[in-house]
Amino acid sequence: MKAVLTAAERILQSLGIADPQEIDLEAIAWTQGAVVNYRPLDGCEARILGSARKAVISVNSRSPERRRRFSMAHELGHWHHHRGQVLFCGKDDIGNFANDAMNPERHADAFASDLILPNYLLAPRLNKIKRPTLAAARDLSDEFCASLTATLIKMTLSNQFPMVIACYNKTKRRWFERAPMIQPWWLPVRALDRQTFAADMLFNGAAEENFPRKMPADTWFDFKGSDRFEVTEQSFRLPDEEILTVLTLPDAAIAVRCIYKSSRQAASCAVCGKRATLPRNVDRAIRKPQCGRNRTNGWNVKWPSIRAWGQYHSRRYWIDGRRIRAAPKAPQRKRPCRSRALSVDP
């Protein structure tokens, strides 16, 4: 099934953009009737001033390049979604993933994410990644010239990996995102556990781990029975004494018992024995398993005659609209028991 394009992705495809290097935000803004200026700004990262058809976007020239790109795309999101409205973007509004889902700033952030990291260009690259590590995310962020945080959020929401990302400061959890495939009770704890590697980095200044490390799941999740599982953890520092952690969860955390695979094909679910279904048939996997000899798939069978689990309820049943009587069993020759059998002398 063809994926539905977002508003930002439709703009990119209308311009024939087929490679991340072709995403020139200033040129895209010009096609949308907006002109971009760079100058020092105080109190905000970017602002937009527009009329009915034309707009001027001012971006803080003192910000890093990737921050400037996201701020510009954020203002284009306002130009697309909130044209004619009066909004004020503070310094902490752009790229603040703790905003409510109905907040206009969150809508502009989503537009910016789709403009810089479009799904139709990102998905083929995610299919080649075996594990959601910081090294793999950094490679993608370099290719798309995007921030590492925005890249990890797109990786999580792509639903390719059983992962959760969570942002913490020294007192509480600020925000988190999880893949749609994850069961709803896998919620990160509200405050960091001091036994985690993330807490060691945030409180003790430990160095960043080069690869994910295993941790007991109850250090990150507090639901009943979480101590029976393990997760992998890898973190990196953010500004303002915050830390972002990438958690890879076990298969037990995946909804509908979907089994994660690292190949190009996505999850598959066990049905009966060694049989399996592809993702498009996941809804069939939740039905009661049926053995191959008893299944009635492909038959035009009326259910009053054959029960759902494959056992015959009547000797008369229907196949392809015709009533057919079951063949009688062949007569069996009676054999005497050993006690009545005649002995034969050799």
C-alpha positions in Angstrom: 0.0 0.0 0.0 1.4 3.4 -1.0 2.3 5.6 1.9 0.3 8.8 2.4 2.5 11.9 1.9 2.4 14.8 4.4 2.1 18.4 3.3 5.8 19.0 3.4 6.5 15.8 1.5 4.1 16.8 -1.2 6.0 20.1 -1.6 9.3 18.2 -2.0 7.9 15.8 -4.5 6.3 18.6 -6.5 9.8 20.1 -6.9 11.3 16.8 -8.0 13.5 16.3 -4.9 14.9 12.8 -4.9 18.0 13.1 -2.7 18.7 14.7 0.7 21.4 16.9 -0.8 18.7 18.6 -3.0 16.7 19.9 0.0 17.6 23.6 -0.3 15.3 25.3 2.2 15.9 28.8 0.9 14.8 27.8 -2.6 11.8 25.9 -1.2 10.8 29.0 0.8 11.0 31.1 -2.3 8.6 28.7 -4.1 6.2 29.2 -1.3 6.3 33.0 -1.5 8.7 33.5 1.4 12.1 35.2 1.4 14.8 34.3 4.0 17.1 36.7 5.8 19.9 36.0 8.3 20.6 38.5 11.0 21.3 38.5 14.8 18.1 37.9 16.8 17.5 38.3 20.6 15.0 36.2 22.4 14.1 33.9 19.5 15.6 31.7 16.8 13.5 32.8 13.9 10.4 34.9 13.1 8.1 35.4 10.1 6.2 38.4 8.9 3.7 37.9 6.1 0.7 39.2 4.2 -1.8 37.2 2.2 0.8 35.8 -0.3 4.2 37.0 0.6 6.3 36.6 3.7 9.8 37.4 5.1 11.5 34.9 7.4 14.3 36.1 9.7 16.7 33.5 11.1 19.2 34.0 13.9 22.6 34.2 12.2 24.4 33.3 15.4 22.9 29.8 15.7 24.6 26.6 14.4 23.8 25.6 10.8 21.4 22.7 11.6 19.6 24.8 14.2 19.1 27.5 11.5 17.8 24.9 9.0 15.2 23.6 11.5 14.2 27.1 12.5 13.6 28.1 8.9 11.6 25.0 8.2 9.6 25.6 11.4 8.6 29.1 10.2 7.6 27.6 6.8 5.4 25.3 8.8 3.7 28.3 10.4 3.4 29.9 6.9 1.7 26.7 5.6 -0.6 25.9 8.6 -1.2 29.2 10.4 -1.2 31.9 7.6 -3.2 34.9 8.7 -2.8 34.2 12.5 -0.7 36.1 15.0 1.8 33.8 16.8 5.0 34.5 18.8 7.8 31.9 18.8 10.0 32.2 21.8 13.5 30.8 22.1 12.3 27.6 23.7 9.3 27.0 21.4 11.1 25.8 18.3 12.1 22.2 18.6 10.5 21.9 22.0 9.2 18.3 21.9 7.6 18.7 25.3 4.9 20.9 23.7 1.3 19.5 23.7 0.2 17.7 20.5 -2.4 20.5 19.8 0.1 23.3 20.2 0.7 25.3 17.0 4.4 25.1 17.7 4.2 21.3 17.6 2.4 21.4 14.2 5.2 23.6 12.9 7.9 21.3 14.3 6.2 18.3 12.6 6.2 20.2 9.3 9.9 21.0 9.7 10.7 17.4 10.5 9.0 16.2 7.3 10.6 18.9 5.2 14.2 18.1 6.4 13.7 14.3 6.9 11.0 13.2 4.5 9.8 9.7 5.0 10.0 8.7 1.3 13.7 9.4 1.4 14.4 8.2 5.0 12.5 4.9 4.8 14.9 3.1 2.3 17.9 4.1 4.5 16.2 2.9 7.7 15.6 -0.5 6.0 19.4 -0.9 5.8 19.9 -0.3 9.5 20.1 -3.4 11.7 20.1 -1.8 15.2 18.9 1.7 16.3 22.2 3.0 17.6 23.6 6.5 18.0 26.2 5.8 15.3 23.5 4.9 12.8 21.5 8.0 13.8 24.5 10.3 13.4 25.1 9.0 9.9 21.6 9.8 8.9 21.7 13.2 10.6 24.9 14.1 8.7 23.4 13.0 5.4 20.2 15.0 5.8 21.9 17.9 7.7 19.5 17.5 10.6 19.9 17.5 14.3 20.5 14.2 16.1 17.4 14.7 18.2 15.1 15.3 15.2 16.6 12.3 13.5 16.0 10.0 16.5 12.4 11.1 16.7 11.8 10.3 13.0 13.5 6.9 13.5 11.2 6.2 16.5 8.0 7.3 14.8 8.8 5.3 11.6 7.9 2.2 13.5 10.8 0.3 12.1 12.4 -0.5 15.5 11.1 -1.5 18.9 12.5 1.6 20.6 11.7 4.4 23.0 13.6 7.7 23.4 13.4 9.8 26.5 14.7 13.2 27.6 15.6 13.8 31.2 17.1 16.6 33.3 18.4 16.1 36.9 14.9 16.2 38.4 12.4 14.7 36.0 11.5 13.3 32.6 10.9 16.2 30.2 9.4 14.3 27.2 9.5 10.9 25.5 8.5 9.2 22.2 8.0 5.5 21.5 7.4 3.5 18.4 3.7 2.9 17.6 4.3 -0.9 17.8 5.2 -0.7 21.6 2.6 -1.8 24.1 1.1 1.2 26.0 2.3 0.2 29.5 6.0 0.6 28.5 6.3 4.1 29.9 9.7 5.5 31.0 10.0 6.3 34.6 9.4 9.9 35.7 12.9 10.4 37.2 16.3 8.8 36.3 17.4 5.7 38.2 20.9 6.3 39.6 21.9 2.8 38.4 21.5 3.7 34.7 24.4 4.8 32.4 22.4 7.9 31.6 22.4 9.0 35.3 26.1 8.3 35.5 26.6 10.7 32.5 24.3 13.4 33.8 25.3 13.4 37.5 28.9 12.2 37.4 30.1 13.4 34.0 30.8 9.9 32.6 31.8 9.6 29.0 29.3 8.6 26.3 29.1 4.9 25.6 30.2 3.8 22.1 27.6 1.1 21.8 24.3 0.2 23.6 24.6 -1.5 27.0 22.2 -4.0 28.6 20.2 -2.9 31.6 17.4 -4.5 33.6 14.1 -3.2 32.3 12.9 -2.2 35.8 15.5 0.6 35.9 13.6 2.3 33.1 10.0 1.0 33.4 8.0 0.5 36.6 5.1 -1.7 35.5 4.5 -5.0 37.2 6.8 -7.7 35.9 9.3 -5.4 34.2 12.1 -7.0 36.2 11.8 -10.1 33.9 13.1 -8.2 30.9 16.3 -6.5 29.7 16.6 -3.4 27.5 19.6 -1.8 25.8 20.5 1.8 26.7 22.6 4.5 25.0 22.6 8.2 25.8 24.1 11.5 24.8 24.1 14.9 26.4 21.9 17.8 25.4 22.3 21.5 26.3 21.0 22.9 29.6 22.0 19.8 31.6 19.7 17.4 29.9 20.3 14.0 28.4 18.6 11.9 25.7 18.5 8.1 26.0 17.7 5.6 23.3 16.1 2.4 24.6 15.7 -0.8 22.5 13.0 -3.0 24.0 12.6 -6.8 23.9 10.1 -8.6 21.6 7.7 -8.9 24.5 7.1 -5.1 24.3 5.7 -5.3 20.8 2.0 -5.2 20.3 0.1 -8.2 18.7 3.2 -10.3 19.3 4.9 -8.9 16.2 8.5 -10.1 16.0 11.0 -7.5 15.0 13.4 -8.4 12.2 16.3 -6.3 11.0 15.9 -7.2 7.3 14.1 -5.1 4.7 10.8 -6.9 5.5 9.2 -5.6 8.7 7.7 -7.6 11.5 6.1 -11.0 11.1 3.8 -12.9 13.4 3.7 -16.7 14.1 0.5 -18.3 13.2 0.8 -22.1 13.4 4.0 -24.1 13.9 6.5 -22.7 11.4 3.9 -20.8 9.4 4.1 -16.9 9.5 2.3 -13.9 8.1 3.6 -10.7 6.6 2.8 -7.3 8.1 -0.2 -6.9 5.8 -1.8 -10.0 7.3 -1.0 -9.2 10.9 -4.8 -9.0 11.7 -5.1 -12.6 10.7 -2.4 -13.6 13.2 -4.5 -12.7 16.2 -7.2 -15.2 15.3 -7.2 -18.7 16.8 -4.4 -20.8 15.1 -5.5 -23.5 12.8 -3.5 -26.5 11.6 -2.9 -26.8 7.9 -4.9 -30.1 7.6 -7.9 -28.5 9.4 -8.0 -25.0 7.9 -10.9 -24.1 5.6 -9.2 -21.1 3.8 -10.2 -21.0 0.1 -13.3 -23.2 0.6 -16.8 -22.0 0.2 -17.9 -23.7 3.3 -21.1 -22.9 5.3 -20.1 -22.6 9.0 -23.2 -24.4 10.5 -21.8 -27.6 9.0 -18.1 -27.2 9.9 -17.0 -25.6 13.1 -14.4 -22.9 13.3 -11.7 -25.2 14.5 -12.0 -27.5 11.6 -13.9 -30.5 13.1 -16.9 -31.8 11.2 -20.2 -31.4 13.0 -22.3 -33.2 10.4 -21.7 -35.8 7.7 -23.3 -33.4 5.2 -21.5 -30.2 4.3 -21.2 -27.7 1.5 -18.3 -27.1 -0.8 -18.5 -24.6 -3.7 -22.3 -24.3 -3.3 -22.9 -28.1 -3.7 -24.2 -30.3 -0.9 -22.0 -33.3 -0.5 -22.4 -36.4 1.7 -19.2 -37.6 3.4 -18.1 -40.9 2.1 -18.8 -43.8 4.5 -16.0 -45.6 6.2 -14.9 -48.8 4.6 -16.0 -51.9 6.5 -13.4 -53.3 8.9 -12.8 -57.0 9.1 -13.3 -58.2 12.7 -10.3 -60.0 14.2 -10.6 -62.4 17.1 -8.7 -61.6 20.2 -5.7 -63.7 21.1 -7.5 -65.6 23.8 -10.0 -67.0 21.1 -7.5 -67.4 18.3 -6.9 -71.0 17.2 -3.5 -72.4 17.9 -1.8 -73.9 14.9 0.8 -76.5 15.4 3.9 -76.0 13.3 
